[in-house]
Amino acid sequence: MFYIIQGNDATPDSLLNDAAERIITLTVKYCGGSGRIIKPEVT
């Protein structure tokens, strides 16, 4: 699975990271497998 989590200038990185962690946790719980967060370089 591939999820895209995005916000805007007013969205703190910690909120996006928490959302990604919750999605990974639930996906692994119900579907198995493993997950990781990939953060691209933003210029």
KEPA-487892 format. One record per residue: x, y, z of N, C-alpha, C in turn; residue in one letter; residue number from 1. Coordinates in steps of 0.05 Angstrom, whole numbers, plus 5000, padded with zeros to 4 digits. Each point is the difference from the previous one (the first is absolute). Layout:
KEPA-487892
n_east n_north n_up ca_east ca_north ca_up c_east c_north c_up rest nr
X Y Z X Y Z X Y Z A NUM
...
This chain:
KEPA-487892
n_east n_north n_up ca_east ca_north ca_up c_east c_north c_up rest nr
5017 4977 5000 4983 5023 5000 5018 5025 5000 M 1
4989 5021 4990 5014 5025 4998 4981 5022 5009 F 2
5007 5015 5020 4984 5022 5010 5015 5026 4996 Y 3
4986 5021 4993 5012 5027 4999 4987 5016 5022 I 4
5016 5011 5018 4990 5017 5022 5011 5027 4994 I 5
4983 5020 4997 5010 5027 4995 4983 5020 5015 Q 6
5013 5022 5005 4986 5022 5014 5006 5026 4985 G 7
5000 5022 5014 5006 5026 4988 5020 5014 5019 N 8
5005 5025 4995 5019 5015 5016 4992 5002 5030 D 9
4974 4998 5005 4990 5002 5028 5000 4973 5014 A 10
5006 4978 4986 4999 4973 5012 5028 4993 5011 T 11
5001 4996 5026 5026 4992 5012 5009 4973 4990 P 12
5026 4996 4997 5011 4975 4992 4993 4977 5019 D 13
4998 5007 5026 4994 4980 5020 4972 4988 4995 S 14
4981 5016 4991 4973 4991 4995 5000 4981 4976 L 15
5015 5006 4980 5001 4983 4976 5014 4974 5007 L 16
5021 5001 5016 5014 4976 5009 4982 4982 5017 N 17
4985 5012 5018 4982 4985 5017 4978 4986 4983 D 18
4990 5014 4980 4980 4988 4983 5011 4977 4984 A 19
5024 5003 4990 5013 4978 4985 5005 4976 5018 A 20
5009 5005 5024 5005 4977 5019 4974 4986 5006 E 21
4978 5014 5003 4974 4987 5006 4991 4983 4976 R 22
5003 5011 4976 4993 4985 4976 5016 4975 4997 I 23
5026 5002 5005 5017 4976 4998 4992 4980 5021 I 24
4996 5009 5025 4992 4981 5021 4975 4985 4994 T 25
4979 5014 4990 4975 4988 4993 5003 4981 4976 L 26
5015 5008 4980 5004 4983 4977 5014 4974 5007 T 27
5021 5002 5016 5014 4976 5009 4982 4982 5017 V 28
4985 5013 5017 4982 4985 5018 4980 4983 4984 K 29
4987 5012 4980 4979 4987 4986 5008 4986 4974 Y 30
5023 5008 4989 5009 4988 4974 5026 4984 5003 C 31
5015 5004 5022 5026 4987 5003 5021 5016 4985 G 32
5024 4989 5000 5022 5013 4986 5015 5019 5018 G 33
5012 5020 4988 5015 5020 5014 4997 5027 4986 S 34
5008 5021 5012 4998 5026 4988 5023 5018 5008 G 35
5003 5021 4985 5020 5020 5007 4992 5027 4988 R 36
5011 5021 5011 4994 5027 4991 5024 5009 4983 I 37
4993 5010 4976 5020 5011 4982 4995 5030 4998 I 38
5019 5016 5008 4997 5030 4998 5018 5011 4978 K 39
4988 5010 4979 5016 5011 4978 5012 5027 5008 P 40
5021 5007 4987 5012 5026 5005 4982 5022 4987 E 41
4994 5020 5015 4983 5022 4990 5018 5024 4997 V 42
5000 5012 4976 5017 5023 4996 4983 5025 4995 T 43
